[in-house]
Amino acid sequence: MTKTKHTLTVKKVENSKINSVDFNNLTFGKTFTDYMYSCDFVDGEWTNPTIEPYGPLQIDPSARVFHYGQAVFEGMKAFKDASNDVWLFRPLDNLERINKSSARLAMPKFPKDLFLEGLTTLLNLDKDWIKNTPGSSMYIRPFVIATEPAISASPASEYKFMIILSPAQSYYAGEVRVLFAEEYSRAANGGVGFAKAAGNYAAQFYPTSLAHKEGYQQIIWTDANSHEYLEEAGTMNIFFRVNDSLLTAPISDRILDGITRKSIIQLAKDNNINVEERPITVKEIKEAATNGTLKEIFGAGTAAVITPILGFKHRDMKHEIIPASESYASLFKEKLTAIQYNVAEDTHGWRYKI
Ligand SMILES: *Cc1c(COP(=O)(O)O)cnc(C)c1O
């Protein structure tokens, strides 16, 4: 068990930066609020929780994070409703997941009481940065890095848990067409694919840049063994609609257990849509594309919620998807965001008021 001590220290900013920000022209992930949260793991316990003005860190160059990539992160959002109340979406699922990611990278778990206190205090201090204009939200980035100053190749004894906030408008990924992966892999059996490990993203940048050169925005990763099974989009989980059934790969050690994914599966069940969580072959999706039963492909993740995919390429086959008139992608996006913005009933207890 990790113990906690000390009370939260808050150091106030002298002048808010908020008036220098154009909230109608935000680039995703580039603008940060006035405050940041940090908490240090030293001598086997989390200590010194602090909220202070957002700014650069001073970290020893020998810190393990720089050498061995001992780092994990999360992505979550806060939403402001018409009466200016602020809501999180399934926040304890993010805590549980960052702790699973940490465990896989031999890093300590972060306690629930500190997480909720830090996150809600931070959001309250930066509340004016959360807008309730359509599509606006606060993107929340918790992360943990190994800070112990020593380059021996073993787990660090010191860490920093942090939360930073970035105001976001509705995220439009542009037109997305994908390549089904054949050469490179994102995750392997027994690896770290299920964890939100920083290095998983670094490993995708190069193959994705090759896909960009061919005119594809993303890669759908297949299993590393046979490349016969479609697994996920690397920053999003992936869904296929064949006829009126929704197909998605089952969670495994190669696939990230997305909160958007599992919320969509629940919403599909609520709406009497048949969902199949099972291995999906490249072959069956190509056949469905050929015989006209492949109706939709979409990605699901916190940042964009749902990203419709307009086409794919695999070997010699290029396929364009004709957008469905009553698409599942828009149905789920509407249902999910209505819960997030507190305009629909929350029958599953997903909202969390700060
Ligand atoms: C974060 C992430 C997702 C999406 O998870 P959400 O909880 O829905 O945001 C999907 N795949 C990968 C690899 C991810 O890192």
The ligand as an SDF file (V2000), in Angstrom:
LIG
                    3D

 15 15  0  0  0  0  0  0  0  0999 V2000
   -5.9840    6.3000  -25.0390 C   0  0  0  0  0  0  0  0  0  0  0  0
   -6.0560    5.2690  -26.1020 C   0  0  0  0  0  0  0  0  0  0  0  0
   -7.2700    4.8470  -26.6650 C   0  0  0  0  0  0  0  0  0  0  0  0
   -8.6000    5.4660  -26.2970 C   0  0  0  0  0  0  0  0  0  0  0  0
   -8.9480    5.3110  -24.9450 O   0  0  0  0  0  0  0  0  0  0  0  0
  -10.0750    6.2540  -24.3050 P   0  0  0  0  0  0  0  0  0  0  0  0
  -10.1190    5.8480  -22.8810 O   0  0  0  0  0  0  0  0  0  0  0  0
  -11.3390    5.9600  -25.0260 O   0  0  0  0  0  0  0  0  0  0  0  0
   -9.6330    7.6610  -24.5360 O   0  0  0  0  0  0  0  0  0  0  0  0
   -7.2450    3.8280  -27.6130 C   0  0  0  0  0  0  0  0  0  0  0  0
   -6.1010    3.2650  -27.9970 N   0  0  0  0  0  0  0  0  0  0  0  0
   -4.9040    3.6530  -27.4950 C   0  0  0  0  0  0  0  0  0  0  0  0
   -3.6590    2.9570  -27.9410 C   0  0  0  0  0  0  0  0  0  0  0  0
   -4.8470    4.6660  -26.5430 C   0  0  0  0  0  0  0  0  0  0  0  0
   -3.6630    5.0490  -26.0520 O   0  0  0  0  0  0  0  0  0  0  0  0
  1  2  1  0
  2  3  1  0
  2 14  2  0
  3  4  1  0
  3 10  2  0
  4  5  1  0
  5  6  1  0
  6  7  2  0
  6  8  1  0
  6  9  1  0
 10 11  1  0
 11 12  2  0
 12 13  1  0
 12 14  1  0
 14 15  1  0
M  END
$$$$
